[in-house]
Amino acid sequence: MHSIFITNPAKEIILLNPRNVLTGNFTYIIASAKGNVVQKGSFNQNNTLIAVPLNAIIAKGIYYLQVSNDKEQFTVKLLLE
């Protein structure tokens, strides 16, 4: 099973470190602990560090970051300060 590493806790930006796992086109969703989607987007990845800027409207708290493509899906717990 693959994994990704993120800056946790995060403030304004989430940095994803794919550790040679993610390549290709990906989408991401940030959802609240209640399951409400608060931010989503996409990126093209070639095994480099990825910076995901956070929307200013996202409140402090616990969220889930889901990163996926047509072959893989990763979900990690995220604390926003």
C-alpha positions as a printed Julia matrix, in Angstrom:
81×3 Matrix{Float64}:
   0.0    0.0     0.0
   1.31   3.44   -0.95
   1.13   6.56    1.17
   1.73  10.27    0.85
   3.17  12.66    3.4
   1.67  16.07    4.14
   2.41  19.05    6.34
   0.24  18.43    9.35
  -0.96  20.6    11.0
  -1.35  23.08    8.15
  -2.18  26.79    8.07
  -2.35  28.38    4.61
  -0.81  25.72    2.38
  -0.74  21.93    2.39
   2.52  20.5     1.09
   2.19  17.0    -0.37
   5.28  14.84   -0.66
   4.41  11.9    -2.93
   7.57   9.89   -2.13
   7.66   8.47   -5.71
   4.06   7.32   -5.45
   1.98   9.84   -7.39
   2.39  10.4   -11.11
  -0.15  11.7   -13.61
  -3.31  13.76  -13.27
  -4.96  13.85   -9.84
  -7.93  15.49   -8.17
  -8.14  16.4    -4.52
 -11.0   17.06   -2.13
 -10.79  18.59    1.34
 -13.82  17.61    3.4
 -14.86  18.53    6.92
 -15.23  15.88    9.61
 -18.97  15.95    8.8
 -18.27  15.13    5.15
 -18.93  18.57    3.65
 -16.58  19.39    0.75
 -14.86  22.71    1.51
 -12.31  22.75   -1.31
 -11.46  20.74   -4.4
  -9.08  20.98   -7.31
  -6.64  19.1    -9.5
  -2.95  18.9   -10.31
  -0.53  17.11  -12.6
   2.12  15.25  -10.67
   5.57  14.02  -11.66
   6.99  13.03   -8.24
   7.77  16.54   -7.03
   6.57  18.43   -3.97
   3.02  19.75   -4.43
   1.72  22.94   -2.78
  -2.06  23.15   -2.33
  -3.1   26.65   -1.19
  -6.05  26.63    1.21
  -9.12  28.8     0.73
  -9.24  31.63    3.26
 -12.79  30.62    4.25
 -11.78  27.25    5.67
 -12.01  27.38    9.46
  -9.58  25.77   11.89
 -10.39  22.16   12.64
 -10.12  18.56   11.51
 -10.56  17.72    7.83
  -9.86  14.88    5.44
  -7.75  15.24    2.31
  -8.57  12.79   -0.47
  -6.23  12.57   -3.48
  -7.21  10.3    -6.36
  -6.9    9.42  -10.02
  -8.38   6.59  -12.08
  -6.03   4.03  -10.45
  -5.31   5.14   -6.88
  -6.9    6.93   -3.95
  -5.34   8.24   -0.73
  -7.15   9.77    2.24
  -5.38  11.41    5.17
  -6.6   13.22    8.27
  -5.64  16.89    8.28
  -5.53  19.42   11.1
  -5.88  23.08   10.09
  -4.62  25.72   12.51
